[in-house]
């Protein structure tokens, strides 16, 4: 069982920055055995891939819509992943979800498909205003 707790969302103006955090509570398993992801969902829209990082932390991938503005990272000592978001735009407004996938045999693989992930957090709301 994995519990994911996101934080860091809020209301900001366009052009501002935010950093989202997601801390995992694990049942005795090492955090670096989990590939992690961030997804978002805006009202009336489908869930959208934002970023992913491999269990080893060596590989990352970001959606085209956020590349050069968002950066995903992990700190295994704290069981935490981050999403640094810069130059926020109105279209970044959404509920942001942290996800985890048990992947000890694939430490360098990143996953973009939401159906791949085993656990999801409750989400943290990001609202960007003009």
C-alpha positions as CSV (number, residue, x, y, z in Angstrom):
1,X,0.0,0.0,0.0
2,X,1.3,3.5,-0.9
3,X,-0.1,6.8,0.3
4,X,0.8,9.9,-1.7
5,X,0.3,13.3,-0.2
6,X,0.6,16.3,-2.5
7,X,1.1,19.9,-1.4
8,X,2.1,23.3,-2.8
9,X,-0.8,24.2,-5.0
10,X,-2.5,27.6,-4.8
11,X,-3.7,30.7,-6.6
12,X,-1.0,32.6,-8.5
13,X,-0.8,35.1,-11.3
14,X,0.3,34.3,-14.8
15,X,4.1,34.3,-15.0
16,X,4.6,33.2,-11.4
17,X,6.2,30.0,-10.1
18,X,5.1,27.2,-7.8
19,X,6.7,24.1,-6.6
20,X,4.5,21.0,-5.9
21,X,5.7,18.3,-3.6
22,X,4.5,14.8,-3.2
23,X,5.6,12.6,-0.2
24,X,5.1,8.9,-0.3
25,X,4.3,6.7,2.7
26,X,5.5,3.2,1.8
27,X,5.0,-0.2,3.4
28,X,8.6,-1.0,3.9
29,X,9.6,-0.7,0.3
30,X,12.4,1.5,-0.9
31,X,11.2,4.7,-2.7
32,X,13.7,4.2,-5.5
33,X,11.8,1.1,-6.6
34,X,8.9,3.4,-7.7
35,X,8.7,5.3,-10.9
36,X,6.7,8.5,-10.3
37,X,4.5,10.8,-12.4
38,X,2.5,14.0,-12.3
39,X,-0.8,14.3,-14.1
40,X,-3.3,17.1,-14.2
41,X,-7.0,17.5,-14.9
42,X,-8.8,20.7,-15.7
43,X,-12.6,21.0,-15.3
44,X,-14.4,19.2,-18.1
45,X,-11.2,17.8,-19.6
46,X,-9.4,14.4,-19.5
47,X,-6.5,13.6,-17.3
48,X,-3.3,14.8,-19.0
49,X,0.3,13.7,-18.6
50,X,2.6,16.3,-17.2
51,X,5.9,14.7,-16.2
52,X,7.5,11.4,-15.1
53,X,10.7,10.3,-13.5
54,X,12.3,6.9,-13.4
55,X,12.9,5.0,-10.1
56,X,16.7,5.6,-10.4
57,X,16.0,9.3,-11.0
58,X,18.2,9.3,-14.1
59,X,15.5,9.7,-16.7
60,X,12.7,12.3,-16.9
61,X,10.1,13.2,-19.4
62,X,7.8,16.2,-19.7
63,X,4.8,16.9,-21.8
64,X,5.4,19.3,-24.7
65,X,3.0,21.8,-23.2
66,X,5.2,22.2,-20.1
67,X,8.7,21.5,-21.5
68,X,11.2,24.3,-20.6
69,X,8.8,25.6,-17.9
70,X,8.3,22.6,-15.6
71,X,10.9,20.3,-14.0
72,X,10.3,17.1,-12.2
73,X,12.8,15.8,-9.6
74,X,13.0,13.4,-6.7
75,X,14.7,13.1,-3.3
76,X,14.8,9.5,-2.3
77,X,16.0,10.4,1.2
78,X,12.7,12.2,1.8
79,X,10.5,9.8,-0.3
80,X,9.4,13.0,-2.2
81,X,9.1,14.1,-5.7
82,X,8.8,17.7,-6.8
83,X,7.3,19.6,-9.8
84,X,8.9,23.0,-10.2
85,X,6.6,25.1,-12.3
86,X,7.8,28.4,-13.8
87,X,6.2,30.9,-16.1
88,X,2.8,29.6,-15.3
89,X,0.0,30.2,-17.9
90,X,-3.8,30.3,-17.6
91,X,-4.0,26.9,-19.3
92,X,-1.9,25.3,-16.5
93,X,-5.0,25.7,-14.2
94,X,-5.9,22.2,-13.1
95,X,-5.9,19.7,-10.2
96,X,-2.4,18.1,-10.2
97,X,-2.0,14.5,-9.2
98,X,1.0,12.6,-8.1
99,X,1.3,8.9,-9.1
100,X,3.5,5.9,-8.3
101,X,4.3,2.7,-10.1
102,X,6.1,-0.2,-8.5
103,X,9.0,-0.9,-10.9
104,X,12.0,-2.5,-9.3
105,X,12.9,-4.4,-12.5
106,X,12.9,-1.2,-14.6
107,X,14.8,1.5,-12.7
108,X,15.4,3.6,-15.8
109,X,11.9,3.4,-17.4
110,X,9.6,6.4,-17.4
111,X,5.8,6.0,-17.9
112,X,3.5,8.5,-19.7
113,X,0.3,6.4,-19.6
114,X,-2.0,7.2,-16.7
115,X,-3.3,3.6,-16.7
116,X,0.2,2.3,-15.9
117,X,0.3,3.8,-12.4
118,X,-0.8,1.9,-9.3
119,X,-1.5,4.7,-6.8
120,X,-2.7,8.3,-7.0
121,X,-2.7,11.1,-4.5
122,X,-5.8,13.2,-3.7
123,X,-4.5,16.1,-5.9
124,X,-3.6,19.7,-5.3
125,X,-5.3,22.6,-7.1
126,X,-3.3,25.0,-9.1
127,X,-5.1,28.1,-10.3
128,X,-3.5,30.7,-12.6
129,X,-5.1,34.0,-12.9
130,X,-4.5,36.9,-15.4
